[in-house]
Structures are given as structure tokens and as C-alpha cells.
């Protein structure tokens, strides 16, 4: 088991790995949120 | 049981509503499991270090971009050939999610390329053909948005989607046909995969999660499209009668 700081830095690749997953979260979360908004507007 | 009745948007609407929670919940669980296996069980790669963990989202996203394109083209083609409204609406619904995954695969690919190849982007055959895939999705979406008559928009979209299908085998075989910077396939259907079992497991779990996610959001969007179009038809009928 790695320490938290090792886990965050990921052998120096942390920025790239977490950047990728952060972007994935934004893309997927953005799609879900836009669908929620569309629901509200079509309910009116 | 008459399966054809489900081709009717008004019959399909409540059925999709019942299915959505199951796909959403199972997708969320598999994303959590896939990330757990990917970050806590899979070992560090001896060549690529921890950078390879980007693959658990990059590879499923790239596959989804291609699968969804083929699926979108099939639905668009069926909607055009058999004048099936629901199939055309399905194609429109898939296009957004397909574009999202293709964009995600390009961005995560850049995040992988920078530390391992030393560059965010190169005009390599696989990357260029994937960029073309994104443009095909964007073309399909904006073409449909620009035509007001929905059935005409569906037909125009179908032509574009079907012509663009040729790009999918080009993406898939690009690493064999051309000398690309992008590496060849790690997982082949006929041969043994060349990666460690937990790495493969994480990737396949993430792929399953992406599939279930796609089904859920495509069905949710399809319901919006059905609601909006049927409302439009109802209003039109009111005006005419």
C-alpha cells in the first residue's frame, strides 16, 4: 500500500493521470448535467 | 408478444423510463469497481510506470467512440430505409454521447502522449482518423440542428453517418496499415492479451461501465427527443385541425 503523497504523485505522472480522470469527470458530469437541464426545460 | 409495438415512440417512452435506473446504478457501481481495481489492485507497469493508468479511461472511451458511431449509422440507416421515426431519434441521441467519448479519448490520449512520447499531439494515422471521427459526429449533430423539418434532418444525417462509417475500420486498422507512433492493439479477440490480468480486468470493467452509462444517457436523451417531437406533432395537429 502506498502513502497518500505517493498515490497523488503517481511516480511523477500524477498531473497527467489525474488530469485525464478530471477531464473524464467533467465530460461525463457535463453530459449528465445538461440532460438534467433539458428535462427541466421540456417539463415546462 | 408483439415486439414491433416497441418501435412506436409512445410505447417505447415508458419502457425506457423503467430501464434507465437499472443502467444508471449498475454503471455507477462498475465505474467505482473499475477505478478501485485500476488504482489499487493493478500493479505499476514496468515500462510506463503509473502513466499507463490513463489507459483505463482512454481505451474504453476510444472503443465507445467507434462502437457508438457504427451503432448511430445503423440506426440512422434503418430510420431512413424503413421510415422508422424511433430509429432516427435513437441515432440523434447516440451522436452526442459518441462525440463526448471520442473527444474524451483524444484528450486522455494527449495526457498520455505528453509524458510518454514527449508531445501532446502528432498527425499520426490513428490520431488523425480519430479526429476525423469527432468531426463526423460534429457534422452529423450540426447538420441535424440546421434543418428544421425533422424527417429531412434525419435523412440528411443518415447519408452523412453512413458515408462516414468507412472511417471506423480506418481507425481500427490504422496501427497495422501505417507506421504510427500510436502503439498497436493490446487486447485482441483471437490472441491472448499481452497485459497482466488485473490491468485487463480494470479495463474491461471500465468498458462495461461506459457501455451501461451510454445506454442510460442515450435512453434519457431519447425520451427528451420523443417528448419534444411528439409535442411538436401534437401542436402541429392542433393548428391544422
Interface residues (C-beta under 8 A of the other chain):
Chain A: X7 X10 X11 X12 X13 X14 X16 X17 X19 X20 X21 X23 X24 X27 X28 X31 X32 X35 X38 X39 X42
Chain B: X39 X44 X49 X50 X51 X53 X54 X57 X58 X61 X96 X97 X100 X103 X104 X107 X108 X111 X112 X114 X115 X213 X217 X220 X221 X224 X227 X228 X231
